[in-house]
Amino acid sequence: MTAAVASENAAPSKENVKTTRYVIEDKDVSVIVTVKPDDFRETGETFEAKLLDLSQNGARLVVPNEVPNTRNLRLQVRVDELGLELHLAAGVCWCNRDETGRFQIGCEIKPGIPPRILEKLSEGGKVDRRIEAEYESPTELHVSWTPKGRKEVVRVQNFSRGGFCIFTNRDVVAGAPFHFTIMQKNGDPLIVGAKIQWRLESDGGYLVGCSFLTPKDLQ
C-alpha cells in the first residue's frame, strides 16, 4: 500500500517499450508450478497449471488454487514434441478469478526468456504471436471504460511491460476490462486491452493497477 501511494508523487519514467505476447494455442504445452516456501528447509507446493500466454518477461496461467501476490514460483514448461524444457523463476504480480471461476495469475519472469526460445515455440506451431508493438511509455492515456464509452484522459503513474498504474477520479471495479489508445513510434494508433487488478483511494481519486490483455481476452 505504501509503495503504491509513494509512486503517485514520483515523476513517471519514460522508456521505449517493445512487447510481444504469445498466446498458447497447443494443449501439449505442459506446465508444472512450484510455489517456493518461505523456509528453504521446506518443500514447496507443486501443481499443474495451464499456460494462457507468454512473453519475454511475463506469463499468465490458470491455476487450481489461489496464489498470494508476491509469492515466488518455479515454472517448468515442457514441450516434448519440440524437445524443449524451460525452468523459469517467476514472481506473482496478481491473482484473480476469471468469468468461469478459475484462478488466473500474472507472473513476472526474471531473468527474461531468450527471444530465440519464444521464436522456436512460434515456429513449432505451439503459440500464436498476437501482439507486437513498439511505443514510448506515456505520461497520460486516453481510456474507454466501456466498449462504446467516451474517452477519458488519465494520468500514468508508471508503465512497463508487466502492467501499469494510473490515477483517475472514477470509482472503477477490480476485474473489469477496458481499453486505451496509445501512439506507436511509427505514428500509428494502437488500441490496447487491459484489466483492472486493484484500486486504492488516494487524494480524492483512485490509483488503479492494471494488466495487459490479449485480443482473445476481449472477445
N, CA and C atoms as a LAMMPS dump frame, in Angstrom:
ITEM: TIMESTEP
0
ITEM: NUMBER OF ATOMS
657
ITEM: BOX BOUNDS ff ff ff
-5.0000000000000000e+02 5.0000000000000000e+02
-5.0000000000000000e+02 5.0000000000000000e+02
-5.0000000000000000e+02 5.0000000000000000e+02
ITEM: ATOMS id mol type element x y z
1 1 1 N 0.826 -1.199 0
2 1 2 C 0 0 0
3 1 3 C 0.866 1.256 0
4 2 1 N 1.886 1.29 0.874
5 2 2 C 2.743 2.465 0.975
6 2 3 C 3.462 2.743 -0.329
7 3 1 N 3.931 1.684 -0.967
8 3 2 C 4.665 1.854 -2.219
9 3 3 C 3.776 2.426 -3.299
10 4 1 N 2.503 1.996 -3.319
11 4 2 C 1.591 2.48 -4.346
12 4 3 C 1.334 3.973 -4.183
13 5 1 N 1.138 4.416 -2.957
14 5 2 C 0.88 5.835 -2.717
15 5 3 C 2.113 6.658 -3.046
16 6 1 N 3.282 6.17 -2.678
17 6 2 C 4.508 6.917 -2.926
18 6 3 C 4.75 7.098 -4.412
19 7 1 N 4.325 6.133 -5.222
20 7 2 C 4.584 6.213 -6.656
21 7 3 C 3.821 7.352 -7.312
22 8 1 N 2.738 7.806 -6.685
23 8 2 C 1.955 8.882 -7.285
24 8 3 C 2.753 10.177 -7.354
25 9 1 N 3.624 10.398 -6.378
26 9 2 C 4.356 11.645 -6.329
27 9 3 C 5.633 11.603 -7.166
28 10 1 N 6.004 10.426 -7.621
29 10 2 C 7.213 10.302 -8.43
30 10 3 C 6.906 10.609 -9.882
31 11 1 N 7.845 11.252 -10.574
32 11 2 C 7.648 11.552 -11.988
33 11 3 C 7.696 10.265 -12.791
34 12 1 N 6.707 10.028 -13.703
35 12 2 C 6.715 8.812 -14.489
36 12 3 C 7.97 8.732 -15.34
37 13 1 N 8.623 7.576 -15.309
38 13 2 C 9.805 7.396 -16.141
39 13 3 C 9.385 7.047 -17.561
40 14 1 N 10.163 7.526 -18.552
41 14 2 C 9.853 7.267 -19.937
42 14 3 C 10.865 6.289 -20.498
43 15 1 N 10.374 5.308 -21.216
44 15 2 C 11.233 4.331 -21.83
45 15 3 C 10.554 3.812 -23.077
46 16 1 N 11.354 3.302 -23.99
47 16 2 C 10.796 2.649 -25.154
48 16 3 C 10.394 1.238 -24.767
49 17 1 N 9.151 0.884 -25.009
50 17 2 C 8.63 -0.424 -24.633
51 17 3 C 8.294 -1.197 -25.895
52 18 1 N 8.868 -2.378 -26.022
53 18 2 C 8.528 -3.261 -27.127
54 18 3 C 8.028 -4.558 -26.533
55 19 1 N 6.812 -4.919 -26.821
56 19 2 C 6.22 -6.092 -26.206
57 19 3 C 5.685 -7.037 -27.267
58 20 1 N 5.986 -8.307 -27.12
59 20 2 C 5.431 -9.351 -27.965
60 20 3 C 4.856 -10.415 -27.054
61 21 1 N 3.581 -10.65 -27.159
62 21 2 C 2.92 -11.643 -26.317
63 21 3 C 2.478 -12.814 -27.187
64 22 1 N 2.787 -14.016 -26.73
65 22 2 C 2.474 -15.231 -27.467
66 22 3 C 1.321 -15.95 -26.771
67 23 1 N 0.221 -16.134 -27.485
68 23 2 C -0.937 -16.835 -26.946
69 23 3 C -0.739 -18.339 -27.148
70 24 1 N -0.919 -19.102 -26.09
71 24 2 C -0.684 -20.545 -26.158
72 24 3 C -1.883 -21.215 -26.817
73 25 1 N -1.633 -21.875 -27.94
74 25 2 C -2.7 -22.494 -28.723
75 25 3 C -2.693 -24.02 -28.624
76 26 1 N -1.674 -24.594 -28.014
77 26 2 C -1.491 -26.039 -28.072
78 26 3 C -1.58 -26.655 -26.684
79 27 1 N -2.42 -27.683 -26.543
80 27 2 C -2.595 -28.334 -25.236
81 27 3 C -1.394 -29.173 -24.835
82 28 1 N -0.459 -29.416 -25.777
83 28 2 C 0.719 -30.229 -25.467
84 28 3 C 1.799 -29.452 -24.727
85 29 1 N 1.556 -28.178 -24.452
86 29 2 C 2.494 -27.392 -23.645
87 29 3 C 2.184 -27.668 -22.18
88 30 1 N 3.101 -28.355 -21.505
89 30 2 C 2.896 -28.772 -20.116
90 30 3 C 3.583 -27.806 -19.169
91 31 1 N 2.897 -27.462 -18.079
92 31 2 C 3.474 -26.542 -17.092
93 31 3 C 3.3 -27.118 -15.687
94 32 1 N 4.402 -27.22 -14.964
95 32 2 C 4.391 -27.598 -13.55
96 32 3 C 4.856 -26.39 -12.744
97 33 1 N 4.066 -25.994 -11.753
98 33 2 C 4.367 -24.829 -10.925
99 33 3 C 4.756 -25.286 -9.524
100 34 1 N 5.841 -24.738 -9.021
101 34 2 C 6.23 -24.967 -7.631
102 34 3 C 6.263 -23.631 -6.909
103 35 1 N 5.492 -23.522 -5.828
104 35 2 C 5.49 -22.308 -5.009
105 35 3 C 6.639 -22.414 -4.022
106 36 1 N 7.572 -21.474 -4.101
107 36 2 C 8.738 -21.526 -3.219
108 36 3 C 8.316 -21.247 -1.777
109 37 1 N 8.716 -22.083 -0.832
110 37 2 C 8.337 -21.87 0.575
111 37 3 C 9.137 -20.729 1.194
112 38 1 N 8.582 -20.171 2.272
113 38 2 C 9.306 -19.13 2.993
114 38 3 C 10.545 -19.693 3.685
115 39 1 N 10.433 -20.92 4.125
116 39 2 C 11.55 -21.593 4.785
117 39 3 C 12.217 -22.523 3.77
118 40 1 N 13.49 -22.287 3.47
119 40 2 C 14.18 -23.066 2.448
120 40 3 C 14.298 -24.55 2.816
121 41 1 N 14.08 -24.872 4.08
122 41 2 C 14.175 -26.271 4.506
123 41 3 C 12.898 -27.046 4.178
124 42 1 N 11.834 -26.337 3.804
125 42 2 C 10.57 -26.985 3.476
126 42 3 C 10.464 -27.241 1.983
127 43 1 N 9.555 -28.132 1.626
128 43 2 C 9.289 -28.439 0.221
129 43 3 C 8.089 -27.622 -0.239
130 44 1 N 8.223 -26.93 -1.351
131 44 2 C 7.14 -26.088 -1.825
132 44 3 C 6.003 -26.885 -2.445
133 45 1 N 4.81 -26.278 -2.465
134 45 2 C 3.646 -26.9 -3.098
135 45 3 C 3.848 -26.954 -4.615
136 46 1 N 3.519 -28.094 -5.216
137 46 2 C 3.679 -28.275 -6.655
138 46 3 C 2.346 -28.686 -7.276
139 47 1 N 2.016 -28.094 -8.418
140 47 2 C 0.759 -28.433 -9.098
141 47 3 C 0.884 -28.145 -10.591
142 48 1 N -0.017 -28.732 -11.37
143 48 2 C -0.073 -28.48 -12.807
144 48 3 C -0.865 -27.202 -13.067
145 49 1 N -0.513 -26.49 -14.117
146 49 2 C -1.2 -25.252 -14.493
147 49 3 C -1.371 -25.212 -16.006
148 50 1 N -2.278 -24.382 -16.442
149 50 2 C -2.492 -24.171 -17.879
150 50 3 C -1.914 -22.828 -18.261
151 51 1 N -0.999 -22.829 -19.216
152 51 2 C -0.365 -21.592 -19.67
153 51 3 C -1.251 -20.934 -20.719
154 52 1 N -1.658 -19.676 -20.46
155 52 2 C -2.534 -18.955 -21.385
156 52 3 C -1.743 -18.122 -22.379
157 53 1 N -0.766 -17.384 -21.892
158 53 2 C 0.096 -16.621 -22.792
159 53 3 C 1.446 -16.383 -22.136
160 54 1 N 2.39 -16 -22.987
161 54 2 C 3.777 -15.919 -22.564
162 54 3 C 4.451 -14.784 -23.302
163 55 1 N 5.306 -14.051 -22.608
164 55 2 C 6.137 -13.035 -23.238
165 55 3 C 7.55 -13.19 -22.677
166 56 1 N 8.446 -12.355 -23.127
167 56 2 C 9.833 -12.492 -22.68
168 56 3 C 9.963 -12.306 -21.18
169 57 1 N 9.114 -11.455 -20.604
170 57 2 C 9.247 -11.139 -19.182
171 57 3 C 8.008 -11.445 -18.361
172 58 1 N 7.056 -12.203 -18.922
173 58 2 C 5.85 -12.465 -18.155
174 58 3 C 5.076 -13.666 -18.658
175 59 1 N 4.136 -14.129 -17.835
176 59 2 C 3.286 -15.262 -18.192
177 59 3 C 1.956 -15.122 -17.47
178 60 1 N 0.925 -15.679 -18.082
179 60 2 C -0.401 -15.728 -17.452
180 60 3 C -0.86 -17.178 -17.46
181 61 1 N -1.299 -17.653 -16.289
182 61 2 C -1.646 -19.06 -16.151
183 61 3 C -2.963 -19.235 -15.422
184 62 1 N -3.631 -20.358 -15.693
185 62 2 C -4.761 -20.813 -14.894
186 62 3 C -4.22 -21.818 -13.885
187 63 1 N -4.524 -21.607 -12.601
188 63 2 C -4.004 -22.462 -11.528
189 63 3 C -5.181 -23.015 -10.724
190 64 1 N -4.985 -24.155 -10.049
191 64 2 C -6.114 -24.781 -9.343
192 64 3 C -6.532 -24.066 -8.071
193 65 1 N -5.618 -23.309 -7.465
194 65 2 C -5.915 -22.643 -6.199
195 65 3 C -5.381 -21.219 -6.222
196 66 1 N -5.855 -20.412 -5.279
197 66 2 C -5.373 -19.041 -5.165
198 66 3 C -3.898 -19.034 -4.763
199 67 1 N -3.137 -18.155 -5.419
200 67 2 C -1.718 -17.992 -5.085
201 67 3 C -1.516 -16.539 -4.662
202 68 1 N -1.086 -16.287 -3.449
203 68 2 C -0.967 -14.896 -2.969
204 68 3 C 0.009 -14.073 -3.813
205 69 1 N -0.286 -12.782 -3.928
206 69 2 C 0.64 -11.867 -4.597
207 69 3 C 1.997 -11.891 -3.896
208 70 1 N 3.005 -11.619 -4.678
209 70 2 C 4.403 -11.516 -4.232
210 70 3 C 5.057 -12.877 -3.97
211 71 1 N 4.302 -13.992 -4.097
212 71 2 C 4.949 -15.287 -3.905
213 71 3 C 5.88 -15.581 -5.08
214 72 1 N 6.976 -16.26 -4.787
215 72 2 C 7.931 -16.648 -5.818
216 72 3 C 7.664 -18.076 -6.273
217 73 1 N 7.807 -18.293 -7.583
218 73 2 C 7.481 -19.584 -8.178
219 73 3 C 8.647 -20.109 -8.997
220 74 1 N 8.61 -21.415 -9.237
221 74 2 C 9.424 -22.041 -10.273
222 74 3 C 8.472 -22.63 -11.299
223 75 1 N 8.666 -22.27 -12.555
224 75 2 C 7.822 -22.778 -13.635
225 75 3 C 8.638 -23.749 -14.487
226 76 1 N 8.114 -24.943 -14.65
227 76 2 C 8.723 -25.915 -15.55
228 76 3 C 7.803 -26.05 -16.761
229 77 1 N 8.247 -25.521 -17.883
230 77 2 C 7.461 -25.544 -19.115
231 77 3 C 8.091 -26.569 -20.051
232 78 1 N 7.302 -27.554 -20.462
233 78 2 C 7.844 -28.629 -21.286
234 78 3 C 7.002 -28.815 -22.549
235 79 1 N 7.689 -28.912 -23.683
236 79 2 C 7.054 -29.213 -24.963
237 79 3 C 7.81 -30.398 -25.556
238 80 1 N 7.295 -31.608 -25.331
239 80 2 C 8.005 -32.821 -25.725
240 80 3 C 8.23 -32.88 -27.234
241 81 1 N 7.243 -32.428 -27.998
242 81 2 C 7.336 -32.51 -29.457
243 81 3 C 8.523 -31.716 -30.001
244 82 1 N 8.867 -30.628 -29.322
245 82 2 C 9.985 -29.797 -29.768
246 82 3 C 11.269 -30.104 -29
247 83 1 N 11.199 -31.057 -28.052
248 83 2 C 12.372 -31.351 -27.238
249 83 3 C 12.788 -30.171 -26.391
250 84 1 N 11.812 -29.424 -25.885
251 84 2 C 12.089 -28.178 -25.174
252 84 3 C 11.61 -28.269 -23.738
253 85 1 N 12.461 -27.872 -22.808
254 85 2 C 12.086 -27.803 -21.398
255 85 3 C 12.703 -26.552 -20.789
256 86 1 N 11.854 -25.697 -20.233
257 86 2 C 12.299 -24.444 -19.629
258 86 3 C 12.083 -24.492 -18.126
259 87 1 N 13.046 -23.978 -17.369
260 87 2 C 12.902 -23.818 -15.928
261 87 3 C 13.035 -22.328 -15.646
262 88 1 N 11.936 -21.719 -15.217
263 88 2 C 11.867 -20.272 -15.099
264 88 3 C 11.6 -19.855 -13.659
265 89 1 N 12.249 -18.782 -13.222
266 89 2 C 11.956 -18.159 -11.933
267 89 3 C 10.939 -17.045 -12.175
268 90 1 N 9.884 -17.017 -11.368
269 90 2 C 8.805 -16.047 -11.59
270 90 3 C 8.269 -15.546 -10.256
271 91 1 N 7.716 -14.342 -10.29
272 91 2 C 7.046 -13.771 -9.131
273 91 3 C 5.61 -13.458 -9.469
274 92 1 N 4.685 -13.726 -8.556
275 92 2 C 3.261 -13.48 -8.792
276 92 3 C 2.973 -11.994 -8.634
277 93 1 N 2.432 -11.371 -9.695
278 93 2 C 2.059 -9.949 -9.654
279 93 3 C 0.599 -9.766 -9.269
280 94 1 N -0.256 -10.692 -9.667
281 94 2 C -1.679 -10.608 -9.341
282 94 3 C -2.317 -11.981 -9.435
283 95 1 N -3.438 -12.144 -8.752
284 95 2 C -4.22 -13.382 -8.795
285 95 3 C -5.684 -13.01 -8.696
286 96 1 N -6.487 -13.442 -9.688
287 96 2 C -7.914 -13.129 -9.721
288 96 3 C -8.685 -14.317 -10.253
289 97 1 N -9.974 -14.359 -9.957
290 97 2 C -10.853 -15.341 -10.597
291 97 3 C -11.315 -14.785 -11.943
292 98 1 N -11.39 -15.648 -12.974
293 98 2 C -11.93 -15.202 -14.252
294 98 3 C -13.431 -15.399 -14.264
295 99 1 N -14.068 -15.175 -15.431
296 99 2 C -15.526 -15.22 -15.5
297 99 3 C -16.086 -16.625 -15.28
298 100 1 N -15.244 -17.654 -15.405
299 100 2 C -15.692 -19.031 -15.179
300 100 3 C -15.389 -19.509 -13.759
301 101 1 N -14.787 -18.635 -12.95
302 101 2 C -14.484 -19.004 -11.576
303 101 3 C -13.103 -19.578 -11.365
304 102 1 N -12.33 -19.749 -12.44
305 102 2 C -10.977 -20.285 -12.31
306 102 3 C -10.028 -19.196 -11.792
307 103 1 N -9.002 -19.604 -11.083
308 103 2 C -7.981 -18.661 -10.656
309 103 3 C -6.97 -18.457 -11.783
310 104 1 N -6.687 -17.197 -12.078
311 104 2 C -5.629 -16.85 -13.014
312 104 3 C -4.574 -16.049 -12.268
313 105 1 N -3.307 -16.273 -12.649
314 105 2 C -2.225 -15.491 -12.068
315 105 3 C -1.41 -14.85 -13.185
316 106 1 N -0.921 -13.655 -12.908
317 106 2 C 0.015 -12.985 -13.797
318 106 3 C 1.378 -12.97 -13.135
319 107 1 N 2.41 -13.386 -13.868
320 107 2 C 3.749 -13.532 -13.292
321 107 3 C 4.766 -12.694 -14.041
322 108 1 N 5.736 -12.208 -13.31
323 108 2 C 6.906 -11.576 -13.91
324 108 3 C 8.043 -12.581 -13.905
325 109 1 N 8.681 -12.764 -15.055
326 109 2 C 9.761 -13.74 -15.201
327 109 3 C 11.102 -13.017 -15.182
328 110 1 N 11.977 -13.434 -14.268
329 110 2 C 13.317 -12.849 -14.17
330 110 3 C 14.333 -13.967 -13.95
331 111 1 N 15.379 -14.049 -14.747
332 111 2 C 15.625 -13.235 -15.946
333 111 3 C 14.657 -13.609 -17.06
334 112 1 N 14.571 -12.765 -18.073
335 112 2 C 13.618 -12.985 -19.147
336 112 3 C 13.96 -14.199 -20.008
337 113 1 N 12.971 -14.661 -20.77
338 113 2 C 13.154 -15.792 -21.678
339 113 3 C 13.89 -15.304 -22.925
340 114 1 N 14.929 -15.994 -23.36
341 114 2 C 15.63 -15.588 -24.586
342 114 3 C 14.671 -15.561 -25.781
343 115 1 N 14.724 -14.518 -26.611
344 115 2 C 13.805 -14.413 -27.766
345 115 3 C 13.846 -15.628 -28.682
346 116 1 N 15.02 -16.258 -28.826
347 116 2 C 15.112 -17.413 -29.741
348 116 3 C 14.25 -18.576 -29.252
349 117 1 N 14.04 -18.681 -27.925
350 117 2 C 13.186 -19.743 -27.398
351 117 3 C 11.727 -19.48 -27.76
352 118 1 N 11.301 -18.223 -27.626
353 118 2 C 9.937 -17.868 -27.995
354 118 3 C 9.709 -18.065 -29.492
355 119 1 N 10.717 -17.727 -30.287
356 119 2 C 10.596 -17.926 -31.734
357 119 3 C 10.492 -19.411 -32.069
358 120 1 N 11.21 -20.239 -31.332
359 120 2 C 11.143 -21.684 -31.557
360 120 3 C 9.736 -22.208 -31.271
361 121 1 N 9.128 -21.719 -30.208
362 121 2 C 7.748 -22.1 -29.898
363 121 3 C 6.79 -21.654 -30.995
364 122 1 N 7.016 -20.437 -31.489
365 122 2 C 6.158 -19.899 -32.539
366 122 3 C 6.307 -20.693 -33.832
367 123 1 N 7.544 -20.973 -34.213
368 123 2 C 7.789 -21.716 -35.446
369 123 3 C 7.277 -23.147 -35.349
370 124 1 N 7.257 -23.703 -34.136
371 124 2 C 6.76 -25.059 -33.945
372 124 3 C 5.255 -25.153 -33.868
373 125 1 N 4.567 -24.009 -34.003
374 125 2 C 3.112 -24.001 -34.007
375 125 3 C 2.487 -24.158 -32.643
376 126 1 N 3.256 -23.956 -31.573
377 126 2 C 2.735 -24.125 -30.224
378 126 3 C 2.13 -22.846 -29.661
379 127 1 N 2.485 -21.715 -30.245
380 127 2 C 1.952 -20.437 -29.775
381 127 3 C 1.538 -19.603 -30.974
382 128 1 N 0.686 -18.635 -30.704
383 128 2 C 0.22 -17.714 -31.73
384 128 3 C 0.697 -16.321 -31.348
385 129 1 N 1.513 -15.735 -32.214
386 129 2 C 2.07 -14.415 -31.933
387 129 3 C 0.975 -13.37 -32.161
388 130 1 N 0.505 -12.732 -31.079
389 130 2 C -0.682 -11.894 -31.183
390 130 3 C -0.413 -10.395 -31.112
391 131 1 N 0.486 -9.971 -30.239
392 131 2 C 0.691 -8.533 -30.037
393 131 3 C 2.161 -8.221 -30.249
394 132 1 N 2.444 -7.278 -31.128
395 132 2 C 3.819 -6.813 -31.282
396 132 3 C 3.757 -5.328 -31.602
397 133 1 N 4.283 -4.53 -30.73
398 133 2 C 4.225 -3.082 -30.939
399 133 3 C 5.383 -2.429 -30.206
400 134 1 N 5.778 -1.26 -30.683
401 134 2 C 6.835 -0.505 -30.012
402 134 3 C 6.325 0.909 -29.782
403 135 1 N 6.481 1.4 -28.568
404 135 2 C 5.969 2.718 -28.235
405 135 3 C 6.752 3.261 -27.052
406 136 1 N 6.656 4.567 -26.872
407 136 2 C 7.306 5.203 -25.724
408 136 3 C 6.32 5.222 -24.575
409 137 1 N 6.789 4.863 -23.389
410 137 2 C 5.877 4.836 -22.251
411 137 3 C 5.259 6.217 -22.063
412 138 1 N 3.921 6.29 -21.929
413 138 2 C 3.221 7.582 -21.919
414 138 3 C 3.132 8.195 -20.526
415 139 1 N 2.779 9.483 -20.5
416 139 2 C 2.502 10.167 -19.238
417 139 3 C 1.001 10.277 -19.005
418 140 1 N 0.203 10.061 -20.046
419 140 2 C -1.248 10.018 -19.915
420 140 3 C -1.819 9.061 -20.952
421 141 1 N -3.03 8.563 -20.675
422 141 2 C -3.696 7.622 -21.571
423 141 3 C -5.107 8.097 -21.858
424 142 1 N -5.597 7.792 -23.064
425 142 2 C -6.992 8.039 -23.425
426 142 3 C -7.743 6.718 -23.236
427 143 1 N -8.529 6.639 -22.166
428 143 2 C -9.137 5.39 -21.727
429 143 3 C -10.627 5.38 -22.039
430 144 1 N -11.127 4.236 -22.524
431 144 2 C -12.561 3.987 -22.65
432 144 3 C -12.901 2.869 -21.678
433 145 1 N -13.721 3.172 -20.662
434 145 2 C -14.03 2.181 -19.634
435 145 3 C -15.047 1.159 -20.107
436 146 1 N -15.853 1.516 -21.117
437 146 2 C -16.831 0.592 -21.697
438 146 3 C -16.609 0.548 -23.2
439 147 1 N -17.085 -0.525 -23.901
440 147 2 C -16.804 -0.676 -25.333
441 147 3 C -17.136 0.55 -26.179
442 148 1 N -18.244 1.255 -25.865
443 148 2 C -18.642 2.417 -26.657
444 148 3 C -18.644 3.7 -25.829
445 149 1 N -17.931 3.662 -24.706
446 149 2 C -17.939 4.811 -23.817
447 149 3 C -17.052 5.94 -24.3
448 150 1 N -17.282 7.134 -23.755
449 150 2 C -16.459 8.292 -24.079
450 150 3 C -15.059 8.104 -23.505
451 151 1 N -14.077 8.648 -24.202
452 151 2 C -12.695 8.523 -23.74
453 151 3 C -12.418 9.522 -22.623
454 152 1 N -11.655 9.066 -21.655
455 152 2 C -11.263 9.893 -20.521
456 152 3 C -9.737 9.918 -20.458
457 153 1 N -9.167 11.085 -20.24
458 153 2 C -7.719 11.201 -20.116
459 153 3 C -7.337 10.954 -18.659
460 154 1 N -6.442 9.989 -18.442
461 154 2 C -5.987 9.672 -17.085
462 154 3 C -4.474 9.824 -17.018
463 155 1 N -3.984 10.091 -15.814
464 155 2 C -2.552 10.296 -15.6
465 155 3 C -1.863 8.963 -15.311
466 156 1 N -0.741 8.728 -15.954
467 156 2 C 0.016 7.487 -15.771
468 156 3 C 1.016 7.661 -14.639
469 157 1 N 1.005 6.738 -13.69
470 157 2 C 1.976 6.743 -12.596
471 157 3 C 3.231 5.96 -12.971
472 158 1 N 3.04 4.797 -13.541
473 158 2 C 4.154 4.018 -14.068
474 158 3 C 3.631 3.09 -15.152
475 159 1 N 4.513 2.692 -16.052
476 159 2 C 4.108 1.939 -17.243
477 159 3 C 5.281 1.059 -17.662
478 160 1 N 5.056 -0.246 -17.741
479 160 2 C 6.13 -1.166 -18.106
480 160 3 C 5.55 -2.346 -18.86
481 161 1 N 6.411 -3.301 -19.212
482 161 2 C 5.959 -4.484 -19.941
483 161 3 C 4.966 -5.304 -19.118
484 162 1 N 5.137 -5.299 -17.806
485 162 2 C 4.293 -6.153 -16.984
486 162 3 C 2.928 -5.579 -16.655
487 163 1 N 2.747 -4.27 -16.815
488 163 2 C 1.476 -3.638 -16.483
489 163 3 C 1.689 -2.161 -16.229
490 164 1 N 0.688 -1.507 -15.652
491 164 2 C 0.797 -0.072 -15.441
492 164 3 C -0.139 0.374 -14.334
493 165 1 N 0.114 1.576 -13.828
494 165 2 C -0.714 2.174 -12.78
495 165 3 C -1.143 3.556 -13.241
496 166 1 N -2.438 3.874 -13.061
497 166 2 C -2.98 5.167 -13.473
498 166 3 C -3.706 5.812 -12.298
499 167 1 N -3.966 7.11 -12.422
500 167 2 C -4.761 7.833 -11.438
501 167 3 C -6.018 8.344 -12.126
502 168 1 N -7.184 8.088 -11.532
503 168 2 C -8.453 8.516 -12.109
504 168 3 C -9.403 8.947 -11.003
505 169 1 N -10.36 9.792 -11.339
506 169 2 C -11.399 10.188 -10.399
507 169 3 C -12.579 9.221 -10.415
508 170 1 N -12.577 8.283 -11.354
509 170 2 C -13.678 7.33 -11.485
510 170 3 C -13.503 6.175 -10.496
511 171 1 N -14.603 5.797 -9.846
512 171 2 C -14.585 4.671 -8.913
513 171 3 C -14.757 3.385 -9.722
514 172 1 N -13.649 2.78 -10.129
515 172 2 C -13.683 1.611 -11.001
516 172 3 C -13.751 0.328 -10.174
517 173 1 N -14.019 -0.79 -10.847
518 173 2 C -14.21 -2.076 -10.181
519 173 3 C -13.072 -3.019 -10.567
520 174 1 N -12.431 -3.64 -9.58
521 174 2 C -11.37 -4.611 -9.857
522 174 3 C -11.912 -5.771 -10.68
523 175 1 N -11.162 -6.176 -11.676
524 175 2 C -11.566 -7.269 -12.554
525 175 3 C -12.207 -6.82 -13.843
526 176 1 N -12.57 -5.539 -13.951
527 176 2 C -13.255 -5.045 -15.141
528 176 3 C -12.265 -4.808 -16.285
529 177 1 N -12.618 -5.223 -17.511
530 177 2 C -11.76 -4.938 -18.662
531 177 3 C -12.05 -3.549 -19.227
532 178 1 N -11.085 -2.96 -19.915
533 178 2 C -11.276 -1.697 -20.614
534 178 3 C -10.223 -1.621 -21.709
535 179 1 N -10.226 -0.539 -22.479
536 179 2 C -9.182 -0.389 -23.493
537 179 3 C -8.731 1.059 -23.56
538 180 1 N -7.52 1.254 -24.087
539 180 2 C -6.982 2.597 -24.243
540 180 3 C -6.243 2.669 -25.568
541 181 1 N -5.981 3.898 -26.002
542 181 2 C -5.272 4.123 -27.259
543 181 3 C -3.905 4.714 -26.959
544 182 1 N -2.895 4.188 -27.634
545 182 2 C -1.536 4.675 -27.46
546 182 3 C -0.917 4.837 -28.847
547 183 1 N -0.043 5.812 -28.993
548 183 2 C 0.602 6.049 -30.284
549 183 3 C 1.901 5.257 -30.37
550 184 1 N 2.05 4.469 -31.437
551 184 2 C 3.284 3.737 -31.665
552 184 3 C 4.364 4.689 -32.2
553 185 1 N 5.596 4.209 -32.203
554 185 2 C 6.7 5.057 -32.646
555 185 3 C 6.608 5.394 -34.135
556 186 1 N 5.888 4.543 -34.897
557 186 2 C 5.729 4.832 -36.324
558 186 3 C 4.589 5.816 -36.596
559 187 1 N 3.928 6.306 -35.517
560 187 2 C 2.869 7.297 -35.663
561 187 3 C 1.472 6.725 -35.749
562 188 1 N 1.346 5.388 -35.813
563 188 2 C 0.028 4.766 -35.902
564 188 3 C -0.557 4.544 -34.518
565 189 1 N -1.886 4.736 -34.361
566 189 2 C -2.508 4.461 -33.065
567 189 3 C -2.654 2.958 -32.836
568 190 1 N -2.551 2.543 -31.6
569 190 2 C -2.726 1.143 -31.23
570 190 3 C -3.741 1.072 -30.1
571 191 1 N -4.789 0.269 -30.281
572 191 2 C -5.783 0.054 -29.226
573 191 3 C -5.353 -1.152 -28.403
574 192 1 N -5.212 -0.96 -27.107
575 192 2 C -4.698 -1.995 -26.216
576 192 3 C -5.753 -2.33 -25.167
577 193 1 N -5.985 -3.613 -24.975
578 193 2 C -6.909 -4.058 -23.937
579 193 3 C -6.199 -4.197 -22.602
580 194 1 N -6.924 -3.936 -21.522
581 194 2 C -6.343 -4.023 -20.186
582 194 3 C -7.413 -4.478 -19.201
583 195 1 N -6.948 -4.867 -18.022
584 195 2 C -7.861 -5.317 -16.967
585 195 3 C -7.435 -4.697 -15.648
586 196 1 N -8.415 -4.245 -14.872
587 196 2 C -8.137 -3.636 -13.572
588 196 3 C -7.829 -4.736 -12.556
589 197 1 N -6.668 -4.654 -11.927
590 197 2 C -6.272 -5.652 -10.945
591 197 3 C -6.522 -5.187 -9.505
592 198 1 N -6.352 -3.901 -9.244
593 198 2 C -6.587 -3.381 -7.907
594 198 3 C -6.84 -1.878 -7.991
595 199 1 N -7.447 -1.318 -6.933
596 199 2 C -7.66 0.122 -6.85
597 199 3 C -7.442 0.565 -5.412
598 200 1 N -6.97 1.8 -5.247
599 200 2 C -6.643 2.328 -3.926
600 200 3 C -7.035 3.797 -3.884
601 201 1 N -7.882 4.18 -2.904
602 201 2 C -8.272 5.582 -2.775
603 201 3 C -7.048 6.436 -2.442
604 202 1 N -6.942 7.585 -3.136
605 202 2 C -5.777 8.453 -2.923
606 202 3 C -6.076 9.855 -3.409
607 203 1 N -5.95 10.853 -2.526
608 203 2 C -6.068 12.272 -2.892
609 203 3 C -7.325 12.587 -3.698
610 204 1 N -8.47 12.115 -3.235
611 204 2 C -9.738 12.436 -3.89
612 204 3 C -10.007 11.631 -5.141
613 205 1 N -9.177 10.679 -5.441
614 205 2 C -9.379 9.826 -6.612
615 205 3 C -8.921 8.413 -6.309
616 206 1 N -8.469 7.722 -7.343
617 206 2 C -8.092 6.323 -7.177
618 206 3 C -6.815 6.007 -7.965
619 207 1 N -5.88 5.346 -7.309
620 207 2 C -4.781 4.709 -8.013
621 207 3 C -5.273 3.344 -8.477
622 208 1 N -5.038 3.024 -9.742
623 208 2 C -5.575 1.796 -10.326
624 208 3 C -4.435 1.019 -10.98
625 209 1 N -4.23 -0.214 -10.523
626 209 2 C -3.216 -1.085 -11.112
627 209 3 C -3.842 -1.969 -12.178
628 210 1 N -3.199 -2.064 -13.328
629 210 2 C -3.786 -2.746 -14.487
630 210 3 C -2.801 -3.72 -15.122
631 211 1 N -3.333 -4.766 -15.727
632 211 2 C -2.537 -5.699 -16.52
633 211 3 C -2.997 -5.611 -17.973
634 212 1 N -2.144 -6.041 -18.882
635 212 2 C -2.488 -6.037 -20.3
636 212 3 C -3.298 -7.279 -20.649
637 213 1 N -4.164 -7.144 -21.635
638 213 2 C -4.935 -8.268 -22.165
639 213 3 C -4.53 -8.53 -23.602
640 214 1 N -4.74 -9.766 -24.051
641 214 2 C -4.529 -10.107 -25.464
642 214 3 C -5.841 -9.927 -26.204
643 215 1 N -5.836 -9.876 -27.534
644 215 2 C -7.081 -9.777 -28.289
645 215 3 C -8.08 -10.871 -27.93
646 216 1 N -7.604 -12.093 -27.642
647 216 2 C -8.52 -13.195 -27.331
648 216 3 C -9.293 -12.896 -26.054
649 217 1 N -8.687 -12.231 -25.082
650 217 2 C -9.365 -11.912 -23.824
651 217 3 C -10.528 -10.959 -24.035
652 218 1 N -10.473 -10.15 -25.074
653 218 2 C -11.504 -9.14 -25.292
654 218 3 C -12.682 -9.649 -26.109
655 219 1 N -12.608 -10.891 -26.618
656 219 2 C -13.689 -11.434 -27.424
657 219 3 C -14.856 -11.829 -26.555
